[in-house]
Amino acid sequence: MSKKHAAVRNVGSSTRAAIIDLLCHCDEGAYANEIVPSRLARSKFSDQDRALITKVVYSTLRYQVRIDNALAKMSKRPFASFDPIARNALRSVIAQLIDDFDMYAVVDETIKVIPFHVKGFVNALSRKAIQLHEHDQLFVDETPDVAAGLPSWIYKEIEEVFSDRAKDVAQALNEPASVTLAPFGSVSLDIEGSRHGVIIPEARLIRSMGDIAHLDVIVKGNALVVDQGSQLVAHNVDAGAQDRVLDVCCAPGGKTFLVSGHAQSVVACDVAASRLNKVLDTQERLGVKNVDVLACDARHLPFSGDEKFERVLVDAPCSGLGVLRRRPDARHRITEADVNDLVQLQKQILISAAQHVTSGGKLIYSVCTFTRAETIEIDEWLEKEMPEFISEEIDSSTDLLVAHGRGYLLSPTADNDAMFLLKLRNVPSS
């Protein structure tokens, strides 16, 4: 095995080794919200160590833009030439420096688990970073986007959409997310240490870095993990007991099951069969009988033109910029070009889904992002292409929700994702 590909040592027993290994995988394209919990669930780490690993991996991904900018200034070696293990070891060390860890132990434990050929380099830069930080000279001469830990194009989008609130929004996207629970059924959640939601009062927020799969209300099927923004979308589907609902992009299923508690039935579709396994697992846990799960491409729904639904929900694939507090690595992989491709996909899905809305029925479009292209410009396109669909007001009392075109934009905070929601009624001309 060449030095370039030498493995991190003791990944299964050292927290620092596990952190570096996970960051290397994220660098190679793995999704943190998938790989971190799945790896830790199979590990022998204690709950305390799992919480530490999760915290450091997520903090590193949040701070990565700032860290990389600082490292590039500190080293004479071009940053792009750093060995992947050295790069991620240094990122993790500086993230822990920012979070006020005991740096003597952090550096010592990090050096022990990395390959010999990068030990000296990582040790030297780690010590230099600590000295600079002690004199407030580690993060200097940062542009606003770097200071916010965001790629420039994302920060520019925030400035254009949120104007004078841009700094607050950027800060909110860097806050570690609480776990948000939605009650399922007629229960009222009473969980020690939880907080009421501001947007959805019956929601409960729990500050936890651990695995909540064994939480009593989850095991008993009395709650779902669903962000307040998504709960707001489900609430505004406003399905009644006689309404059939089509959810064309349903996975992982939170909105689906919240809607199912009020509807006659729900047909839940998603293109990824693997993601539908999570939906089926949740359905079994909740004991829901009125949801039919179907694997299909939302652009080519397998229904005849006569098959209509009173409510059609298009929670479309999007850039996901509104969930950066929960998926901090997304900022490093999504590009402006991706947004353009996603807009075309969103339009194709809407054209397909709109054909199955009954006369007088409702089409609900939502995305967990705030780019103009995926929100207000989609609304403008819909108004032109589908004039039979007229807009309706959203049911909400929160001042975090503001008019955005004919729809509404939910501003992100430390307690909720950003969400765009557009509710339309099908009123064909006579």
Secondary structure as UniProt FT lines:
FT   HELIX           3..5
FT   TURN            11..13
FT   HELIX           15..27
FT   TURN            28..29
FT   HELIX           32..41
FT   HELIX           47..74
FT   HELIX           79..81
FT   HELIX           84..98
FT   TURN            99..100
FT   HELIX           103..113
FT   HELIX           116..134
FT   TURN            135..136
FT   HELIX           144..147
FT   TURN            148..149
FT   HELIX           152..162
FT   HELIX           163..165
FT   HELIX           166..172
FT   TURN            173..174
FT   STRAND          179..183
FT   TURN            185..186
FT   TURN            192..193
FT   STRAND          195..196
FT   TURN            201..202
FT   STRAND          204..206
FT   TURN            213..214
FT   HELIX           216..219
FT   TURN            220..221
FT   STRAND          223..225
FT   HELIX           228..236
FT   TURN            241..242
FT   STRAND          244..247
FT   TURN            251..252
FT   HELIX           254..260
FT   TURN            261..262
FT   STRAND          265..270
FT   HELIX           273..286
FT   STRAND          291..295
FT   HELIX           298..300
FT   TURN            305..306
FT   STRAND          309..315
FT   HELIX           321..323
FT   TURN            324..326
FT   HELIX           328..332
FT   HELIX           336..354
FT   TURN            355..356
FT   STRAND          357..367
FT   HELIX           372..374
FT   HELIX           376..385
FT   TURN            387..388
FT   STRAND          389..391
FT   TURN            399..400
FT   STRAND          401..404
FT   TURN            405..406
FT   STRAND          407..410
FT   TURN            414..415
FT   STRAND          419..426
//
